[in-house]
Amino acid sequence: MRHGKKINHLGRKTAHRKSMLANMACSLIEHKRINTTVAKAKALKVFVEPLVTKSKEDTTHNRRIVFSKLRQKEAVAELFREVAPKVGDRPGGYTRVIKLGNRLGDNADMALIELVDYNETYNLTKPEKKKSTRRAGKKKPSEVAAPKAETKTEEKSSSKEDKKEE
């Protein structure tokens, strides 16, 4: 029975599991989506989402907490600089797990885990287009066509002169 067992150990010792999740989280932050097994994707979701929540408030304390989990300075910087402003208004659910089917070699269930706000295909909150207001009166055709007509006549005259010289 599984009473009181909250985390999936993923068949690894504690240090290996923490290092693997930290590396996967850094890859997810860098590439915005990664392919992995379903079990690892679910474990990664639990690992990454609190870190993204911490990154919403850019303080030294939060940076140090996130760095202690991720262990890569570049990933922490990208999380606080690029990812946090994009997910700032979202109350949670920063990642999405999409099942892909089975892996060819060992038939393992594969999944794609991605940051929700970076996928434009599934993004439900599309930016609204500004309504264009029509203004009375359009530009006069003589004002628009006049400069174009002058350049065309100059080009024609120069091309005629070139032909005469030949």
C-alpha positions in Angstrom: 0.0 0.0 0.0 1.0 3.6 -0.7 -0.2 5.3 2.5 1.5 8.7 3.0 3.8 8.4 0.0 3.4 11.7 -1.7 6.4 11.8 -4.2 7.3 9.5 -7.0 10.9 8.3 -6.4 11.4 7.6 -10.1 13.6 4.6 -9.3 16.4 6.8 -8.1 18.2 7.7 -4.9 17.4 11.1 -3.4 20.5 12.9 -4.7 20.1 11.6 -8.2 16.4 12.5 -8.3 17.0 16.0 -7.1 19.9 16.6 -9.6 17.8 15.1 -12.5 14.8 17.4 -11.6 17.0 20.4 -11.3 18.6 19.7 -14.7 15.2 19.1 -16.3 13.8 22.3 -14.8 16.8 24.3 -16.2 16.2 22.8 -19.6 12.5 23.6 -19.4 13.2 27.2 -18.5 15.8 27.5 -21.3 13.9 25.8 -24.1 10.3 26.4 -22.9 9.3 22.8 -23.7 11.0 19.4 -23.4 10.1 15.8 -24.2 10.3 13.2 -21.4 8.4 10.4 -19.8 5.0 11.0 -18.3 6.2 10.1 -14.8 9.1 12.5 -15.0 6.9 15.2 -16.5 4.5 15.0 -13.6 7.3 15.1 -11.1 8.9 18.0 -12.9 5.6 19.9 -12.8 5.5 19.7 -9.0 9.2 20.8 -8.8 9.0 23.8 -11.2 5.6 25.4 -10.4 6.6 26.6 -6.9 9.8 28.1 -8.4 7.9 30.0 -11.0 5.6 31.3 -8.3 8.7 32.5 -6.3 10.0 34.2 -9.4 7.0 36.5 -9.6 8.5 38.6 -6.8 12.0 39.5 -7.6 13.8 39.7 -4.3 17.3 38.5 -3.3 15.7 36.0 -0.9 13.6 34.5 -3.6 16.5 34.3 -6.0 18.6 32.5 -3.5 15.8 30.0 -2.8 15.3 29.3 -6.5 19.1 29.0 -7.0 19.4 26.5 -4.2 16.9 24.3 -6.2 18.1 24.9 -9.8 21.9 25.3 -9.2 22.4 27.2 -12.5 22.9 30.9 -12.5 21.8 31.4 -16.1 18.5 29.5 -15.6 17.7 31.6 -12.5 18.4 34.8 -14.4 16.2 33.7 -17.3 13.4 32.6 -15.0 13.3 36.0 -13.2 13.9 38.1 -16.3 11.8 36.5 -19.0 9.4 33.9 -17.6 8.2 35.7 -14.5 6.9 38.9 -16.3 5.0 36.7 -18.8 3.3 34.7 -16.1 2.9 37.5 -13.6 -0.9 37.7 -13.8 -1.5 33.9 -13.9 -2.6 32.5 -10.5 -0.9 29.1 -11.1 -0.8 26.3 -13.6 2.3 27.5 -15.4 3.1 24.2 -17.2 1.2 21.8 -19.4 1.8 18.1 -19.9 0.7 16.7 -23.3 0.9 12.9 -23.7 2.6 11.9 -27.0 2.3 8.1 -27.0 4.8 5.4 -26.4 8.6 5.4 -27.0 9.7 3.1 -29.8 12.6 1.4 -27.9 11.0 0.4 -24.6 7.4 1.4 -25.0 7.6 4.0 -22.2 4.7 6.6 -22.1 6.2 9.9 -23.4 5.0 13.4 -22.8 5.8 17.0 -23.8 6.0 19.4 -20.9 5.9 23.1 -21.7 5.4 26.5 -20.2 1.8 27.5 -20.9 2.4 31.1 -21.9 5.0 30.3 -24.5 2.8 28.2 -26.7 0.8 30.4 -29.1 -1.2 27.4 -30.5 -2.9 26.5 -27.2 -2.8 30.0 -25.7 -6.5 30.8 -24.9 -5.8 34.4 -23.8 -5.2 35.9 -27.3 -4.4 39.6 -27.4 -7.3 41.7 -28.5 -7.1 43.7 -31.7 -7.6 47.4 -31.4 -10.7 48.6 -33.1 -9.7 50.9 -35.9 -11.9 54.0 -36.1 -12.7 55.5 -39.4 -11.9 59.0 -39.9 -13.8 61.4 -42.1 -12.0 62.4 -45.3 -9.4 60.4 -47.1 -6.3 61.6 -48.8 -6.8 63.2 -52.1 -5.7 61.0 -55.0 -3.8 63.9 -56.6 -1.6 64.3 -53.4 -0.8 60.6 -53.3 -0.3 60.0 -57.0 1.7 63.2 -57.7 5.0 62.2 -56.2 4.8 58.8 -57.7 4.1 60.2 -61.2 7.2 62.4 -61.0 9.5 59.6 -60.2 8.2 57.4 -63.0 8.7 60.2 -65.6 12.2 60.7 -64.4 12.9 57.0 -64.7 11.5 56.9 -68.2 13.5 59.9 -69.4 16.7 58.5 -68.0 16.1 55.1 -69.6 15.5 56.7 -73.0 18.7 58.7 -72.6 20.6 55.5 -71.8 19.2 53.8 -75.0 20.2 56.8 -77.1 23.8 56.7 -75.8 24.2 53.0 -76.7 
